[in-house]
Amino acid sequence: MSNTAMRKVVTLHSDSTDAAVQGVPQYVGITGNSAGSTGIAMNLTAFGPGGKAKVHYHRAFETAIYGISGRIGLYHGAQLEDYCLIESGTFCFIPPGVPHIAFNLSDSEPATAISSRNDAAEQENVALVPELEGLRDKDIDEKKRR
């Protein structure tokens, strides 16, 4: 019998959040620890009103994001020079090693997104980029006023 045939289907219902390395709450879903996955992680990221992640990147792993509710801004690039908007129904792909910062565009409503990575360890390969913190704060404030 193959190793795959011996594995079990796992279902989870996450009722509480954990603080991610990136500094935003997330409902832990599928990870190596929670489900025994070996090549994927999937979580629900919950930005409270005005919530903002820390500038970070994912070492050698791809990230896919799907907007569920609210409007999430994302600055990305070596100097966070590029911008995109993630809202309900938006798919976003972030290549490995690309610095980015995500933030809720509303100071009064929450925003949520599903995040998936081809990394079952998930949080262990998040690298913070403190030298880029604050770089786009004025731009973020301006986008929130629109």
C-alpha positions in Angstrom: 0.0 0.0 0.0 1.4 3.4 -0.9 2.1 6.1 1.6 -0.6 8.3 0.0 -3.3 5.6 0.5 -2.6 5.4 4.2 -3.1 9.2 4.7 -6.4 10.5 6.1 -8.7 13.3 5.0 -8.7 16.1 7.6 -11.4 18.7 8.1 -11.0 21.6 10.4 -13.2 24.4 11.8 -11.0 27.2 13.2 -12.9 29.3 15.7 -10.0 31.3 17.1 -7.2 33.3 15.6 -3.4 33.2 16.1 -1.1 36.2 15.6 0.9 35.6 12.4 4.6 36.6 12.2 3.3 39.3 9.8 1.4 40.9 12.7 -2.2 40.2 11.6 -4.7 37.7 13.0 -5.3 34.6 11.0 -7.6 31.6 11.4 -5.2 28.7 11.1 -6.5 26.2 8.6 -4.5 23.7 6.7 -0.8 23.4 7.7 1.6 20.6 8.5 0.8 21.0 12.2 -2.9 21.1 11.9 -3.6 18.6 9.1 -0.4 16.8 8.3 0.0 18.5 5.0 3.4 18.3 3.4 3.3 20.9 0.6 0.5 23.4 1.3 -0.9 25.8 3.9 -4.2 27.6 3.7 -5.5 30.2 6.3 -8.0 32.9 6.6 -6.4 36.3 7.3 -8.6 38.7 9.2 -7.7 42.4 9.0 -9.6 44.4 11.7 -10.5 47.9 10.9 -7.3 49.8 10.0 -5.3 46.6 10.3 -1.9 46.4 8.7 0.7 43.6 8.3 4.4 44.1 8.8 6.5 44.2 5.7 7.6 40.7 5.0 8.3 38.1 2.3 8.1 34.3 2.1 11.4 32.4 1.7 11.4 30.3 -1.5 7.6 29.8 -1.4 4.7 31.1 -3.5 1.6 32.8 -2.0 -1.9 32.9 -3.5 -4.5 35.2 -2.0 -8.3 35.3 -2.6 -10.2 38.3 -1.4 -13.4 37.4 0.6 -14.6 40.7 2.1 -13.6 44.3 2.4 -10.7 46.0 0.5 -7.1 45.1 1.1 -4.3 47.2 -0.3 -1.0 45.5 -1.1 2.3 47.3 -1.8 5.0 45.0 -3.2 8.4 45.0 -4.8 12.0 45.7 -3.7 11.1 49.1 -2.3 7.3 48.5 -2.1 7.0 50.5 -5.3 4.1 48.6 -6.8 0.5 48.5 -5.7 -2.6 46.3 -6.2 -6.1 46.1 -4.7 -7.6 42.9 -3.4 -11.3 42.9 -2.9 -14.0 40.3 -2.9 -13.4 37.9 -5.8 -9.8 39.1 -6.5 -7.1 36.5 -6.9 -3.5 37.6 -6.2 -0.2 35.7 -6.8 3.0 36.7 -4.9 6.2 35.1 -6.1 8.8 33.9 -3.5 11.1 36.5 -2.0 9.0 39.5 -3.0 8.6 42.0 -0.1 5.0 43.1 0.5 2.7 44.8 3.0 -1.0 44.2 3.1 -3.4 46.6 4.9 -7.2 47.1 5.3 -8.3 50.2 3.4 -11.1 50.8 5.9 -10.8 52.1 9.4 -14.3 51.1 10.3 -15.0 47.7 8.6 -13.0 44.4 8.7 -11.5 42.7 5.6 -10.7 39.0 5.1 -8.8 37.0 2.6 -7.8 33.3 2.1 -4.0 32.8 1.9 -2.4 29.7 0.5 1.2 28.8 0.2 3.1 25.8 -1.1 4.7 25.5 2.3 3.2 23.3 5.0 5.4 25.0 7.7 3.8 28.3 6.7 4.9 30.7 9.4 8.4 29.3 9.8 9.4 30.8 6.4 8.1 34.3 6.8 10.9 36.9 6.9 10.3 40.3 8.2 11.8 43.3 6.4 12.1 46.0 9.2 14.2 48.3 7.0 11.1 48.9 4.8 8.7 49.5 7.7 7.1 52.9 7.4 8.2 53.4 3.8 4.6 53.6 2.4 2.8 54.9 5.5 1.9 58.2 3.8 0.7 56.4 0.7 -1.4 54.0 2.8 -3.0 56.9 4.6 -3.8 58.6 1.3 -5.3 55.4 -0.1 -7.5 55.1 2.9 -8.9 58.6 2.4 -10.1 57.8 -1.1 
